[in-house]
């Protein structure tokens, strides 16, 4: 049951997490998924990640560029746009306010980290 809830929590914030992964520069899907996994968020499969990246691209929050590789398949590299940075700052801030509110209520209910 905890896994199901964790997945739904992640779904609500995955767009912001992907944008945050691109603040230090461009990257491709596998590396974004790896970074999220290393952060303790679990395995984000391509069937979940790539629709998010496509949606962010359609919204003008990221730009993508396909690059052929010398060996193996080519990759699409994603980078933040100015609108993506503004969106991350605004919505990321709103998420942190929401997170603090949830944490405060849970803390008053005796729940500890």
C-alpha positions in Angstrom: 0.0 0.0 0.0 2.8 2.5 0.8 4.3 2.0 -2.7 0.9 2.9 -4.3 0.8 6.2 -2.3 4.4 7.0 -3.0 3.7 6.6 -6.7 0.8 9.0 -6.6 2.8 11.5 -4.5 5.5 11.3 -7.1 3.1 11.8 -10.0 2.1 15.1 -8.5 5.6 16.5 -8.4 7.5 14.7 -11.1 7.3 17.6 -13.6 9.0 19.8 -11.1 11.6 17.2 -10.2 12.5 16.7 -13.9 12.8 20.5 -14.4 15.0 20.7 -11.3 17.3 17.9 -12.7 17.9 20.2 -15.7 18.9 23.3 -13.7 22.6 22.5 -13.9 22.6 21.9 -17.7 21.2 19.7 -20.4 20.8 16.0 -19.9 19.0 12.9 -21.5 16.2 10.8 -20.1 18.2 7.9 -18.7 20.5 10.2 -16.7 17.5 12.2 -15.4 15.9 8.9 -14.2 19.2 7.8 -12.7 19.5 11.0 -10.7 15.9 10.7 -9.4 16.6 7.1 -8.3 19.8 8.1 -6.6 17.9 10.8 -4.7 15.8 8.1 -3.2 12.7 8.5 -5.4 12.8 5.0 -6.8 13.0 3.8 -10.4 11.2 6.1 -12.9 10.6 4.0 -16.0 10.7 5.4 -19.5 6.9 4.9 -19.9 6.5 7.5 -17.1 9.5 9.8 -17.7 9.2 10.3 -21.5 5.6 11.5 -21.5 6.6 14.0 -18.8 9.5 15.2 -20.9 7.3 15.5 -24.0 4.6 17.4 -22.1 7.3 19.8 -20.7 8.6 20.3 -24.3 5.1 20.9 -25.7 4.6 23.5 -22.9 7.8 25.3 -23.9 9.5 24.6 -20.5 12.2 22.4 -22.0 13.9 22.2 -25.4 15.1 18.9 -26.9 17.8 18.1 -29.4 18.5 14.7 -30.9 22.2 13.8 -31.2 23.6 10.8 -33.0 26.1 8.8 -31.1 29.3 7.3 -32.5 28.4 4.0 -30.9 24.9 2.9 -30.0 21.7 4.7 -30.4 21.4 8.5 -30.5 19.9 10.4 -27.6 17.5 13.3 -27.1 19.1 15.9 -24.8 16.8 18.2 -22.8 17.5 21.7 -21.5 15.5 24.2 -19.6 14.1 27.3 -21.3 13.6 30.6 -19.6 10.0 29.8 -19.2 11.0 26.5 -17.6 13.2 28.2 -15.1 10.4 30.7 -14.2 7.9 27.8 -13.9 10.2 25.8 -11.6 10.8 28.9 -9.4 7.1 29.6 -9.1 5.7 26.2 -8.8 8.6 24.8 -6.9 8.1 27.5 -4.3 4.4 26.7 -4.1 5.2 23.0 -3.6 7.6 23.8 -0.8 4.9 25.9 1.0 2.5 23.0 0.6 5.1 20.5 1.8 5.7 22.6 5.0 2.0 22.8 5.6 1.7 19.0 5.4 4.7 18.5 7.5 3.3 20.8 10.2 0.0 19.0 10.3 1.6 15.6 10.5 4.0 16.8 13.1 1.1 18.0 15.3 -0.4 14.5 14.8 2.7 13.0 16.4 4.3 11.8 13.1 8.0 12.2 13.1 10.6 11.9 10.3 
